[in-house]
Amino acid sequence: MPLEIFFISITILYFLTHILLLKGLFVSLRLKKNNTNPLPAVSVIVAARNEEHNIIRCINSLSELNYPADLLEILIVNDNSTDNTFNLMKELTKNFPHFKVINSGKSDSGNLRGKANAIHTALEQCKGDIIITTDADCEVPSNWILETVKYYSEKTGMICGFTKINSGNSLFSKMQNLDWMYLLTLASSSAGLKMILSCLGNNLSFSKDAYKKVGGYQSVIFSVTEDLALMRKINSKSGLEVLYPLDKECLVETLPCKDLNELFSQKRRWLKGGIGINFLGYFVALELYIENVLLIFGLLFLNYKIYLILVSIKAISELMLLSFTLQRFNLRSLYKYYLPFTLYFAFYGLTLPLSFLFKTKIRWKGNEY
């Protein structure tokens, strides 16, 4: 009986937390664009390390951006690649004067390491008032910049964007797509509550003014998720807003992890980088972990009727948020994969924290942190 009361209480609390998050999501859904301000100068930065298989599609999409050429520069940073990435960068951009290919400086210590150092190298040279970043394995829509900059005002320091997975016909990829949509919805909801949880560097922009106010990457303590670390610094120290709109015209597309090993490597990096999250983040994470225990093991210690009621409440809570995102981005076809997704989500959610008991270091892009 005490165990039943515990899981009933946590599930009700989980539902109420999602009601609160829904309130924040409505704020993000209702963000307005300013269509009257003059367009700002923009610098796009892409840092790439050993991306010879992905950089072509990324640069091709960047070459088709709909933005005035005199207000746009695109800096492609070769982050100490050991494959053919740099040569491809030079070849693909040679006919585009607004593209610039540069090499990242070497840095193995301090705050400027890894991708943060590569982006810092570009930021030292860029001329734009708005900086926007994506990754080498991404494709961006043609109006990506044009629509993103419309959310900026004198009060805005950073705009976080949504990214979907190119899921094709693979069930594993569709699970990842639903995963990203749900986690990014939580992030957008938390931004609406002024308690932002996370962001993704493959669809992120910030004003140069905000970046300078917080001292740049030199002053950001090194993290394996440098984008999240910068967002936290701008959110807490710049005095400017961080917004997280749900805008179909700003939706970036990336590639899925190929297998479970790559997926766990990605998730471990995110989890380690997420340490130091705010109270809302820890609270939601604890609730979610308990709810996943309920989903996987609940029938071992609960009456099956109570179990079915509680897992139904869990599903309603999550779908209550997720449905707005799937509809906004025309991803309704993913609804039919929701049931297997709950098992996928619970599986890695339960095992991921335990993996740090056996392996604490993170390997990413050939480096170990």
N, C-alpha and C positions, 0 to 999 in steps of 0.2 A: 504493500500500500504506500509506504513513503516514497518508493521509487516511482510509482504512478503519479503521485502528487508532484514530484520533482519534474518529470517530463511534461506533464500537463502545464505546469507553471511556466517552464522555459518556452514551450511552444506558444502559449498565449503571449508571452513577452516578445517572442520572435515576430509574431503577427503585428503587435503594437509598434515594434521598431520599424517594420516595413510600412506601416501607416505614416509614421514620422518621415521616413525616407521618401514616401510618395509625395508628401508636402514639398520636400526639397526638389524632387524631380519636376513638379509642376512649375517651380521657379525657373529651372533650366529650360523647360519646354517653352516658356513664355518670353525668353530673352529676345529683345528687339534689335534689329540691325539699324545702323545709321546710314542711310543712302545718300545723304547730302554732304557729308564731309569729303574734302579732297582726298584722293588716294595717296597713301604714304609710300615712301621708298621702302622696298622689301628686299631682304637678303634671305635666300633659301640655303640651308646648310645640310649636306648629306655626308656623314662620316661612314666610310666603308673599309672593312678589313677582310681580305680574302673572300670577296663577293663576286668573283668572275662569272658565276652562274646566274646572278641576280641583277647585276648593275645595269645590264642592257635595258631591261624592261623599265627600270626605275628612271634612267636618263631619258628614255623615249617618252615616258609620260610627262616628265618635267619640261621637255622641249615643246610640248603642246599646251602649256599653260596659257590661259587667257588673261594676260595682264600687260599693261603698257611696258614696252621694252626699255624705255628710258627710266623706269622706276623699279626695274627688276635686275637683280644679279643672283646667280646660282653658283655656290661654291661647293665643289665636290672634293672631299678630303680623303686622300689615300692614307689610311691609318696603319702604316708599316706592313702592308700586305706582302705576302711571299709568293703569291700566284700572279696571274695576268691582269689583276684588277686595274692597276695603274695604267697599263697600256690601253686597255679598253676605255677607260675614262678619257684619255687623250684623244683616241680615235673617234669616239662617239660625239665629242663636244667641239671638234675642231672647226665646224661650220657655224657655230653659235657664239657670237661675240659676248653675249651676256653670261656665258658659262666660264667658270675659272676652276682649273684643277690644281690643287696644291697638295703638298706632302705635310703630314703631321710631324711636329718635332718629337724627338724621343724624350720620354719622361717616365722614370720608373719609381719615383718616390713623391711624397707630398700629396697635395690635393689634385694636382694635374696629372692624372694617370688614365690610361685606357681611352675610352671614348670621350671622357670629359676633356682630356688634353687635345684630342683631335678637333672637337668643337671649339675649344678655346683658341686654337690656332686660327680657325676661320673667323672667329669673332674679333680677333685682333686686326683683321684686314677688311672686314665687311663695312659697307657704307649705309645699309638700310636702317630706317627708324624702327621697323618691325622685323624681328628675326623669326623665321619659321623653319622647323626641322622635320625631317622624315628619315627613314632608313633605306638602305640599299635594296632590301627585299620587298619594297613597297611600290605600288602604283598610285598616283594621285589623280583626282579628277581635274578637268581643265579649269573649272572655276574655283578651285581649292583656295587660292590666295585671295582672289577677288571677293569671295564671300566671307572668308575668315576675318579679313581686316575690317569689315563692316561692324563687327562686334566691339571694336576698340573705341574708347573715349578717353578723356584725360584721367579718368578714375581706374582704367584697366591696366593691369600689369602683365597678365598672361591669359591666353585662351587655350584650353585643352580640347582636343578633338577626339572623335570616335574612329576606331579602326575595325574593319571586319576581316574575317579570314576568307580567303579564296577556297571554299570548301569542296567544289567540284562534286564528284559522286561518292566520295569516301565518307563512311560513317564516322571514322576517327576525326576527320577534318570538320565535319558538321558539329561534333561534340565540342571541338575547340572554338568554333564560331559562336555557339551558344554560350560557352564559358566566357569568352571575351565580351559578348553583348551584356551578359548579366553583371560581370565585374565592372565594366565601364558604366553601366547604369547606376550601380551603387556609387561610383565615383562622382557621376554627374549629380545624383541626388544629394550627396554629401556637400558638394559645392554649392548647391542651392540653399543648404542649411548653414553655409559659412563655416563648415567643418570638413573641408575637402580631404579625402583619403588618399587619392592616387592620381596618376596621369601616365600617359605613354609618350615617349620621345619620338615615336614615328608619326605623330600628328600633334605637334606642340608649337605654340608661338608665344613670343614675349616681346615687350618693347625694350629697346636698347636702354631707355631711361630706367626701367625697372631693374634690368641686369646690372647697370652701373651702380644703382642705389644700394644693392646688396653686395657689391664688391666682386661680382663675377665668380667664375668657377674657382679662382684662386682662393676665395674665402669660404667656399662650400666644402665641408669636410668630405673627403673621398668616400664614394659609395659605389657599389656595383650597379645601382640604379641611379645614375647621375641625373637623369631627367626628374625623377621624384625628389632628389635632394635639392635641386634648383627650385622646383615648384614650392617646396616647403619654405625655403629661404625667402622667396618673393612673397609668398602668402603671409609670412610672419613678420618680415622686416621692412618691406618696401612701402607699406601703407596703401598699396594698390590692390584692386580686386583680381581674383582668379575666377574666370567663368568657364562653364562647361556646357556649351549649347549642343543640342541634338539637331544637326543640320545635314541633310542628305547630300547637299552640294559640297560639303567639306569632308565627306566620308572617305577615308583612305582604305586601300585594300592591301593586305599582306599575305604572305604564304604560311601555311600551317607547319607545325613541327612534323617531321617525317615519321617519328616513332616515339615510343614511351621514354626512351633514354634521353632524347632531345627535349621532350616535354618536361621531364622532371628536372633537367638542367635549367631550363627556362624558369620553371616555377620556384626552384630553390633560390635562384638569383633574385626573383621578385620578393620572395619571403624574407630573405636576408636583408634586402634593401628596404623592406617595409618596417623593420625594427625601429621603434621610436615613433610609430604612428600615434595619432591622437586618441583620446578616450573613446570616441565613437567607433573608431576602427577596432580597438581591442575588444570592445563590448560586442560588436557585430561578429567578430571572429570567434569569440567564445560561444556565443549563441549558435553560430553556424556549426561549430565543431560538435556541440552537444546534439544538435538536430541531425547531423550526419551519423552520429553514434546511434541515435534513435532509428534512423532509416535502415541502417545495415543490421543492427543487432536487436532492435526493439521487440521482435517476435519471440526472443528468447526469455524475456522477463515481463512482457505486457500481455494482457488480454488482447486477442486479435481485433476485437471491435474498437477498443481504445487505440490500438496501434493504427488502424486504418483511419480513424478520425484525426489523429495527430499528424500523420504523414500527409493527409489531405490538407490540413491547415498550413503545413509547411509549404506544400506545392502552391496553394492559393496565394500565400504571402509573396513568394518569389515571382509567380506569374503576374501578380498585381503590378509589379514594377516592370518586368521584362516585356509585357505586352505592349506598353507604350513605345519602347525602343524598336521592337520588331515591326510594329506598324509604321513608325516614322521612317524607317529605313527599308521598307518593302521587303522584309525578311519573314513574312508570315509562313512560308514553307517550312521554317524550322520548328514550328509548333509540334509537328508530328514526331519530332525526335526528342521531345522534352522528357518523356519517361526514362529512356536509356541515359539521357544526359544527367538525370538526378543520381543515378548509380555511378556514372563516370565522375561526376563532381564530388560525390561522397568518397569514392575510392581514393582519389589523389588528395582530397582534403584531409582525410584521416591519416594517410601514410606519409605525407610530405613532412610534417613537423618531426615525425619519428626518424626520418632519414638523417637528420642532423645529429642524432645520437651516435651514428656510425661514421659520418663524414661531414666535417664542418666547413671545409674549403669549397669554393665555387670555381668551376672551370667555365670560361666563357670566351669565345673567339680565340681559343688557343692560349689564353692567359689563365693563371690561377690566382684567386683572391681569398 
